[in-house]
Amino acid sequence: MSQTSEQYVVFAINGNYYGIPVLEVSEIIRMQTVNWIPNSRREFLGMIQLREKLIPILSLHTMFGEAEKELDSKTRIIIIHTGKEVDQHIGIVVDEVNQVMFLPREGISFPPHMSHQAWLRGMFHQQESLIVLLDIQALLTDASDSYAFM
């Protein structure tokens, strides 16, 4: 692929499509049991153990003000490298991962001027759907202000 494209993991939350750069994704796993931590913020679902490491799990549904969807066979956890330490990761629960795709930079629009969200990187229109491109590190930074483990 040319340098005028960037590869994204595209996923769905309540029928809306979002994308994050594939280079920020460590892996994508099936939903598993999340161990709840008492007195946590609503978007923090708990922790999972993955290959001898504890990974905090967040709900993008809650972070975006969306209704939680019932978990099913398509539900996935996207494990993201937080960039703060070599081994530090966080997981986000999504309804499903649709695809990994190259998006041409010239097809990416700037976020609407009405949106003041630092984590909104841009938008990509594809056929009948719109893919909202996220700056996942900025989004996690916003969420991590009250988390000691990030």
N, C-alpha and C positions, 0 to 999 in steps of 0.2 A: 504494500500500500504506500501511497505517497505521503509526504510530510504534511499534506494539506488535509489529512484526516486524522481523527483520534478515535481510539477504540473504547467503547463504553459497554458496561453491563447494564442492560435495560430490564427493569423490574416493574411490577404493578402493585399499587396499593389502592384498594377499592375502585378498580377500573381506571385509575389514572396511572400514566406511565412516567417513570423517572429513570435517569441515567447517571451513573458515576463512572469515572475513568477506570478502566480495567487495571491500570497500574496500581491503584489504591486498594484493590481487592486481593486478599490473601487466598481465600477459597470460598466456596459456596457449599453449604451442607444442608441436609434435611433437618426439619424441625426435630428437636429432642427435648427431653425434660429440662426445664429451667428451674433452678433452685431459687425460690423467692427469698428475699431479704426483708425482714420487717422494717417499718418506718422509712421506706425508700420513696423517692419521687415517683409519680405515676408512670412516667415513661421508662423507668428502669424496671425491667421485668425480673431480673435476678442474674444468676451466674450459671454457666455450664462449665464442664470440664472437658477439654479437648486435648488429647495427647499430653496429659499431665500438666496442662496449663489451665488456669481459671480465666474465663472470658466473660466480661460483663455483657449483658444483652439488653438492648433498647428497643422500644416499639416506635417505629416511625409513624404508625397510626396516631398514637397519642401526641407525639411531637408536632404533627401536622394538624391536630384537632379533628382527626377522622375517627369514625366509629371503628372499633376493633372488629375484624372479620373472624369468623370461626375458623380454627385451624383445620387444614385438610392435607391431602397428599401432595399438593403443589406448594404448600408453605415452605419457605426456605429461610435460613439464616445466612446472611452475607457477612463473612468475617473480613474486617477491614484493619489494615495496619494504621495505627493512629499517628505514626511518625514521631512520637515523642521519645520512644526508646526502641531499640532493635526488636525486642520481643513483645512489645505491647500491642494488643489487639482489642477490638470491640466488635460485637456482633449486632446486626440490625435485622429485625424480623420483617419479612416482606411476604405478600400474598403469593407471589410466584416470580421466578426469574424467567423472562421471556426469551431473551437472546443476548448474545454478545455481538456487537456490530460496529463497523466503522462509520463514523459520521463526518461528512465533509465540513470543514471549518466554515466554508462560505454559506452553508445551509443553516448555521447556528445564528439565531437572533439574540440580541441583547435582551436581558430581562426587561419587562415593562417598567417604565419610570415610576409607576405607582407602587412598585414593590421595593421596599427598602431592606430586604433580607440579604445579608452579606453572603449567605450560603446558596443563593440562587445564581448559578453560573450563566445560564442562558436557556434558550428553548429551541427545539428542533421539530419542525413540522414534517410528518411523514404520512403520505396518503391522507387518511381520515383521522389520524391520531397526532397528538402533540406529546413530545417527550420533554419533560422538564429536567434540565441538567443541573445537578447539584454539586456544590463544592462541599463534599462530605466532611472534610477536615474543619471547615468553618462551622458547619452544622454541629459537629461533635464538640467543638470548642464552646459553642453556645450552651450545649447541654451539660458540659463537664464543669461548669463554673462551681457547682456544689458537690462534685464527686471527687473524693480524695484519691481514687484509684486511677484516674486518667492523667 
